[in-house]
Amino acid sequence: MPPWFEVFWRFLLLGCVSFGGPAAHIAYFQQAFVQRLRWLDEAAYARLVALSQFLPGPGSSQVGFAIGYRRAGLPGALAAFLGFTLPSFLLMLGVAVWSAQAPDSGLLAGLVRGLKLLALVVVAEALRTMAGSFCRDLATASVAALTAVVLLLAASPWAQYAVLLLAALTGWFLLPRPGAGALTRGSGGAGLRWLPATAFGLLFIGLPLLTHGDPVWRLFSQFYSSGSMVFGGGHVVLPLLQQQLGETVSADRFLLGYAAAQAVPGPMFSLAAFLGADLLPAAPVAGALLATAGIFLPGFLLVLALQSAWEALAARPRIVGLVAGVNAAVVGLLLAAWVNPVALAAINGWLDAVLALAGWVLLWRWRPPILVLVVGFAAVGIASGL
């Protein structure tokens, strides 16, 4: 069979069973493509994983895209993305269409209530984990705290971009980490690939200017902008998209889609399929396709641009400091989103607060499969709506 087709069906199989989020996906890829198939060795795989942490975008999907590229060039990279994302895309599109057409009943309202509590729990645990990784000293903790305060007081897409830029400058000048990139060094490598780098920059700058009056391409632009700024993991897509879309998607719909994305296999960025279908109700499939393409494209362009050059970049102390500053800022960004809209939309009384706290303790201490939490919170919410 053609190499790209083998890449497609192997990633399709993984896309059907890869529950557990980006960290679990990285482990699945390592077992499948390093240990079993030997498409690349441990050192090369470690460099791809490190690259995905260095760049904005969907980390595990970027690793899969890079593996497909190494195996079968650009067709293999696209085949890896399509195979791994297709199952979650179809499931999220189905959830969006079904929930939009479902009658306004106590059953659906109860389900939404339960899944909003689930989103509160999952974001709280993601926040705890990210803070432990990215805010280990006073400087980075201060960047995170100031970011949260600014975004709670002045929530807007431009405020998000401003604080991320200031955090990057802070990291560049104040947080250099000598020697921090040494572990990522590989064997040589070419320089920056200018065609995908230029395409990334032109789209990031030009899309908001050129598509302002067209709702279809404006949708693509909003998701492209969000995908360009998602540092620190898939959970950070929540606040970025929430600010980009503003009032066009209600908090209930947004959190329903976010919770559903926890329950399906594959990348969390499949949330875009749900939101795109909501934003173009007359053509939900087209909306889901545009949103999904928009949110994944910037990360993939950056992988193509920097895959060969990044080892030298990641060894520079100021670059490492810049990334440390941005990662600290996204902790603050996620904290602000956890307060508003997640907690404000989910907590409507002391019982909700108790249920959320119990769910978080369960997730923190015993790490049950996410499907157990999905079923549990959905059952609690439905029971409350009967």
N, C-alpha and C positions, 0 to 999 in steps of 0.2 A: 504494500500500500504506500501511497505518497507519504513522506515524513510528516507533513503538516496534518494529514488525516489521523495518523497515529497520535500526534500531540492532542488533536481535538478530542478523540474518544477517551483517551486516558484522563484528560482534565474533566471531561463530561462525567465520567464515573466518580471522580473526586467531588465534583460540584453537587452530586446527588447525596453525598454522605458526610460532607465536611461541616459538621456542626461544631460550635464552640468558639467561634471568633477567630481573629487574625493569628493569635499565638498558636491555636490548635491547627490552623491551616498550614503554618510554617512547619509544624511537626509532621503533618500528613505529607507535605511535599518532600521533606527530607527522607521519610521512609520510602516513598514511591520512587523518587527520581535519583536519589543518592545511593541508598542502601540496596534497593531491589533492582532497578533498571540501570543504574550506573551511568546516567546521562551526563553527570558531572561529579567531581570529587568533593570531599568535605570542605576543603579550603575555598574552592570556587563558590560553593553554595553559601558559605559563611560570608563571603564578600557581597554576594547578591542580597542576603538578608540585611547586612549592614547598610548597603546602598538604599534599601527600602526604608530604613529608619532615618536616613539622612535627608530624603526628599519628601516634599508634600505628596499626598495622594494615598490611595488604598494600598497599604503595605503588602499584604499577602498577595493581592492581585498583581502588584508590580513584580513580586518575586516570580509568580507564575508566568507573567508576560516575558520576563527576562529569560526564564528557562526555555520557553517556547522559541524565543529568538535564537538562543544558542543552539537549539536542536534543528530548527528548520527555517531560520531567517525570519523576515517580517511575516510571511504567511503562517509560520509556526507560532509567532507571538500572538497574532490575531486569533489563531485557532485555540490557543491556550486560554485567552480571555473569553472567547465565545463559549467554549466548553465548560469552563468553571462557573461562568455567570448565568448561563441559560436557565438552569433549574430554578435558582432564586428569582430571576427576572420573571419567569412565568408564574411562580407562586405569588410574588408580590403584586403583579398585575391582576391576578385572579382575586386576591384579597381586596384590592382597591375597587374593582368593578362590583364584586359581590356586596361589599359594605356600603357602597354608594347607592346601590339599588335595593338594599334590604329595607323593609318597612321600619318606620320609627317606632320601635317597640322597647319594652322594658328589658327584654332579653339582650338586644344589641347595646342598649345603654349600660346594662350591667357588665357586659363583656368589655366595653370601652373603659369603664371604671376600673375593672381589674387589671387591664393591660396598662393603664396609666400608672397604677401603683407598681407594676413590674418595671416600667421605664424608670421610675424614681429609684427603685432598688438597684437596677443595673448601672445607671449613671453614677449613683453614689459609690458603688464598688469600683467602677472604672476610675472615678476621681481619686479614691484612696490609693489605688495601685499606681496611677500616674504621678500623684504627688510624692509617693515613696521613691519613684524612679527619677523624677525631674526636679524635685525641690529638696535637695539634700543639704543645702547650706542657707545662710541668711540672705545672701544676694538673690538666689533663684526663688526662694520663698517670698521675698519682697516683691519681685517682679510679678509673681502669680497673684499675690494679694492686691497689688495696685491695679492689675489688669481687671480683676473681678470687680473692684470698686468702680472703676471707670465705666465698665460695661453695664453695671447695674444702674448707674446714674444716667448714662447716655447710650442707650442701646440703639445701634444702627450699624449697617454694613461698613460705613466709613469709619466709625469708631473702632470696629474690629480691625480693619486694615491698619489704622493709625497705631493701635497698641501693639500689633504684631511687628510693624516696622520699627517702632521705638524699642521693643524688646530685642529685635535683631541687632540694632545699633548698640544697645546696652551690652549685649553679649559680645559683639565685635570688639568694643573698646575696653570693657571691664571684666569680661569672663573668659579670657583666653586660657586654654588648657594645654600646656606644653606636654607633648608625648601622648596625648589622649588618642590620636589617630594611628599610633604605631601598629596596633593589633589588626588594622584593616588592610595593611599593605599587601599587595599581591605581586605578581610578576609582570612588571612593565605595564603597557597599555597605551593606547593612542590618545589623541587629544579630544577636545570638545567637538562634537558633531554639530555644525552650525545650522544645518537645515531644520532639524526638529527643534533646536533651541530658538531659532528665529520664529518658527511657526508658533511655538508656545507664547513667546512675547507678543507677537502681533495679535494673536487671538485674545490674549489677556487684556491688552490695551484697546484693541479695536472693536471687539464685540459689543461692549456697552455703548460705544458711540454709534455704531452702524446699525444696531438692531433695536434701537429705543422704541420705534413706532410699530414694530411688528411683534405681536404677542407670541407667535410661534418661536421666532429666533430669539426673542427676549428670554423665553424659557430656557433655551439652550445656553444663552449667555449667563444667566443666573447660576445654573448648575456648573458651568465651566469655571466661573469665578470661585465658587465654593470648593470645587475639586482642586483648584490651584493653591488653596490656602490651608488645606487639612493636614497639619502637622500633628504627630502624636498618637495617631490611631483612629479607627473608624468612629469611635464615639464622638470625636470632635466635629464630625459632619453635622451632628444635631444642632449645636448653636449657630454654625455658619449658615446652614440652610434655613433655619428658623428666622434669622435676621434678613437673609436675602429675599425670602418669600413674603415676609411681613404678615399682613392680614389676609393675603390671598388664600391661605390654608389655615383653618381653625386649629387651635391648640389640641382639641380632641382628635381631629383627623391626623395631625402631625404625630402625636404620641401613639395613636393606634398603629400608624405605619412603622414608627420606630420600634415598638414592641414586637410587631410582626416580623421585622427584620432580625430580631433576636431568635425567633423561633424557626427560621428556615435555614437550610444549609447554604454555604457559599458566602460571598462577601457582604458585609453590612451596608456597603454602598448601594446595594439593591433597593434600599429605601427610596432611591431616586425613581425607580419604576413606579412605585406606589404614588409618590407625589406628582410625577409627570402625568400619570393617568388622571389624577384629581384635577390638575390644572388645565387639562384639555378634555373635559368630559364628553365633548362631541366626537373626539377621536382619541380614545384612551390609549390605544396601542401606539399611535404616533407620538403622543405625549410621553409615554413610558420610554420609547426608543430614544427620543431626543434628549430627555433628561439623563438617561443612563449613559448615552454617548458623551454628553457634556461633562458629566462628573468624573468619568474615567479617563477621558482623553488627555487632560494636562499631565497627570501623573505618568502616563505612558510616553508622552513626548519627552518628558524629562529623563526617563529611563534611557530612551534612545540617545538623547543628547549627551548624557553624563556617564553612561555605563563604563566607558573606556577611560575617562579622565578623572573619575571621582576619587580614585585611590590617592592620587597626589593632593587633591583638594582636602580630603578628609584627614590628611596628616598635618594640615596647617593649623596651628593653635587658634588663630583668630576665627577660622571657619568653624572649628569645634565650639568656640565660645559663642559664635552667632547661633548655632543650632541649639546650644544650651539655653540661650536667652529666649528663643522662640518656643522651645518645649516648655519652659517655665510659664510663658505667657498663655499657652494653650491650656495649662492646668487652671489658670484663672478664668479663661474663657469658658471652660467646662463648668467651673464652679458657679459662674454667673448664670449659665443656662440651667444648672440644676435648681437654682433658686427660682428663676423666671425664664421659661414658662413651666418647667417640669413640676416642681413642688407646688407652686401656686395652682396649677391645674389639677394635680392629683389629690391633694390633701383638702378634704371638705369636712373634717371633724376629727375627734380624738381617735375613733376607731380606725380611720384610714392611716393615721400616724402610727398607731400600734402595729397594724398589719405590715406597713412598710418597714418599720424597725425590725420586726420579727423576720421578715424576708431577707433584709440585709444581713442580719446576724447569721441566718442560715447559709446564705451565699458566701459570706466571709469565712465562717468557721468550717463548714463541711463541703463546700463546693459541689452541690448536686448538679446533675445535668440541667442545662438551661431549659430543656423541654419539661422537666418536672416543675420548675417554677412557672413556666408559661401555663401549663395545665392547672396548677394550683391557684394562681391568681385569677385566671379566667373563670374557674369554678366559683371562687369566692365572689367575684364581681357579678356573675350570672345569678348566683343565689341571692345576692342583695337586690337584684332587679326583679325578682319574681314576686 
